[in-house]
């Protein structure tokens, strides 16, 4: 028996106090296999031990929520007998170490979370953050992540319909790769993970188990230091072809009544899937590891239990249905093995070569795993920056700078690497406020968006958390979709530092307020902590993925201008908020000031107003105003259509505040002239601020009394940055 | 008329083309699993897009050697029309039903976007509802769509009018920037000698419905119905 020395405990990421708890639970010294299991199950990644206390405060219910957090993904009722199932999950640490496989397996993992519950995946999204473009690793990481996401998603045949990408030096040592999948299932055929029925067979399906990814979850729960390169073997390798077969085989099996419970093998592989299923069902499992399909010889129990080989599932089947289930997996040429059965012992008993190699209680490793109330310190509030104190730049010149800066430049280079049209239901392709995917065979659609403004979150995590949710709400509303629910992916630094824990706590509080105020519950999510390198943390990045429903695709809205001579209307109040704005960063070189506040009651009123205008066909185009402010929003509508606009002078504000302030709760609408009076009256009745600021037409953007620029030139500036950047000679050593 | 779609492990545009076929024909196509050795009676066989067998080894290579494809080849030689889209085109080239091969895109990257195609001939069951010279907009989504054939084969294809579609700019002219993958002679799709077998890299089935932003692909399916129904 190998001796469990303090060094061995430490290398498994367990603190001395946690190891004392292990001894207490076991009543003896654990063997190495058991220690490994404790290590992954109590890792931050699997246990949420630092965030659980705060995650519990998020609103998670609404009449349309079928299943909130705690399962593989969230489930909402979208009517007509259907449910939408979705979740977002990070693959940050592996993607930094090996960008192609890290990102690819991130997509594979989130797809499995969704089809495990019975849904056919219909759309993928992603939220990506990279370091400074001038950092020597950024180009390589961006190229690898994008090809990894494309390589996996394109092959499985699920369209990647949108996402967001930011650059900031704080991500130099820790990029963020957050992937989201949305699926559809019959609302009365949802599959859950709670094991039931003592004696029922526990079945392993999918790929064989190898030695890849051992300790991935533990790696994802620690800071990076100089030895990153040595961690390459902990990154898994994806096989999207097998995933495609696994999707089809599982969905075919789910159409029968063979399955009692099912869980994908994600982080911590066979360990977490078996413990989660047993824990949720209040049962035990006895497994014979010799039965696990293996692709390498001589694997130990430790390796089998901790492997993170991809494209695998664990199921509990109804007794007697094994043959029927096996026939389906044979058809799809996938492994199928009965590896154990359920017991009433509440323990996990593992055998290898006929001997018991681990015997552990279930609950203390799963539902009753440690929970910490870590000390936290709220960050100091930043001062509000006065518009008068911010340098004024000629608006067209400022617009040119903003549209070609890395954070606003066109993402076409990225999304053209993704098959965004397979399944032939993509109604709004990448580049809009939300992607819109038709519900197959109907005239309804799901709008999907991912949002977060990390610079706001760093300036004020509380306000930034509110803003991320509000922007998602706005992006859905801008298409005419009713916002239904949220998945979150909380990316932060080391929670053992009170200032980082303070960011986590405040961001969750802010998100919770916004979700509550906007009737926009959180139904699933993921936490990624320890995104630090050599003590440098990322900007707090609580990425929000959100889904809304469009009841009738004949009454929705998109970003491009549709015709000349439409009135351009700004909805919401413009006060010239400059703090933490892109203008301040890109034109003045300052990352300062309090971020713009979000007024939730107004946000909701405006969202409802916009949706009602869209449903009545009173507006011809809608775009939310976000990064870069009003003039950027109008320019984006022009670039998307090729139609120009003439804009009136600023109203009661200095030009740079009017055009580039990032006041929240705003939309740009275009309205056919003959419907304008109706829209303005409705706004007044609805107590929504609306003001005509110009009209569409021509082929350039003209500022009355100021300069103008052709739409073609705007497009050129906006489109050039990323292809130029990606084709520049690689400066990587 | 009855169409049949061959489904391989890794096919992923089988449903998309089935939807487009059903819309044009008025009845759903038969979906034929790759392990079936008997082809059902059908007026048109379609080999859809996707990543058959993961595109491991070489795109379409493994599917081309599957038992069902031997049956498809037999039927094609006996005169049954066969349409291959994207990966289906690659498979038809691998079986030898169509000449040439599809290499990695010239810029080595997968690309998904709308392209413009010029219909080079309306003299086929697939293109009779287009006018020759018409420019249509349909998407591509592939990493290996770079059509290559030797000089003699290209000359023969051109001479016999076997080029079905060519990548062009919006105004119908061929330009280097309008060719998305480096294909020889800007070739996007070809016929065999009988003009009953056609392969093309673009996806007409993805823009055959105005709801999705265009329907330029629809006449291809309507052509087949007009010719075969």
Interface residues (C-beta under 8 A of the other chain):
Chain A: X147 X150 X151 X154 X155 X156 X157 X239 X240 X241 X242 X244 X245 X331 X332 X333 X415 X416 X417 X418 X419 X420 X421 X422 X423 X424 X425 X426 X427 X429 X438 X443 X553
Chain B: X9 X10 X12 X13 X15 X16 X19 X20 X35 X49 X50 X51 X53 X54 X55 X56 X109 X110 X111 X112 X113 X139 X141 X143 X203 X205 X206 X209 X211 X212 X213
